[in-house]
Structure formats: structure tokens, C-alpha cells
């Protein structure tokens, strides 16, 4: 399985985790460091 390094746009941390789904059905992600949420990485 391939691993993709993702960086938070707000704080440049690599501590990102999946955080449910948006109402549109898209996967949501959240940064553990700053708490910023993303729908698209």
C-alpha cells in the first residue's frame, strides 16, 4: 500500500487524520496540531 505525505495548509504539520464525511459525501480531514479541517487535500 502506498503512503501519501500530506501537509496542513495552515500550520505545515504532517499530523493529519480522517474526520468523517462532509454533507456532500466527501471525506473530511483534520490536523491534530492546529485543528484545521479540510474537505480536499
C-alpha positions as a Python dict, from the first residue, in 0.01 Angstrom:
ca = {
    (1, 'X'): (0, 0, 0),
    (2, 'X'): (129, 346, -90),
    (3, 'X'): (167, 622, 168),
    (4, 'X'): (100, 984, 77),
    (5, 'X'): (262, 1261, 283),
    (6, 'X'): (3, 1533, 344),
    (7, 'X'): (83, 1871, 491),
    (8, 'X'): (-161, 2102, 671),
    (9, 'X'): (-210, 2424, 473),
    (10, 'X'): (-248, 2624, 795),
    (11, 'X'): (49, 2506, 1006),
    (12, 'X'): (253, 2277, 772),
    (13, 'X'): (220, 1982, 1017),
    (14, 'X'): (210, 1626, 883),
    (15, 'X'): (-27, 1512, 1163),
    (16, 'X'): (-349, 1480, 956),
    (17, 'X'): (-628, 1228, 1019),
    (18, 'X'): (-963, 1141, 860),
    (19, 'X'): (-1251, 1320, 1034),
    (20, 'X'): (-1584, 1191, 899),
    (21, 'X'): (-1760, 1297, 581),
    (22, 'X'): (-1897, 1629, 458),
    (23, 'X'): (-2268, 1661, 374),
    (24, 'X'): (-2168, 1629, 7),
    (25, 'X'): (-2024, 1284, 84),
    (26, 'X'): (-1659, 1387, 51),
    (27, 'X'): (-1405, 1264, 308),
    (28, 'X'): (-1308, 1526, 570),
    (29, 'X'): (-964, 1556, 728),
    (30, 'X'): (-843, 1737, 1040),
    (31, 'X'): (-499, 1849, 1156),
    (32, 'X'): (-408, 1719, 1505),
    (33, 'X'): (-174, 2014, 1562),
    (34, 'X'): (-393, 2317, 1483),
    (35, 'X'): (-741, 2160, 1443),
    (36, 'X'): (-797, 2296, 1092),
    (37, 'X'): (-1048, 2090, 884),
    (38, 'X'): (-1018, 2011, 512),
    (39, 'X'): (-1252, 1852, 260),
    (40, 'X'): (-991, 1821, -14),
    (41, 'X'): (-621, 1764, 39),
}
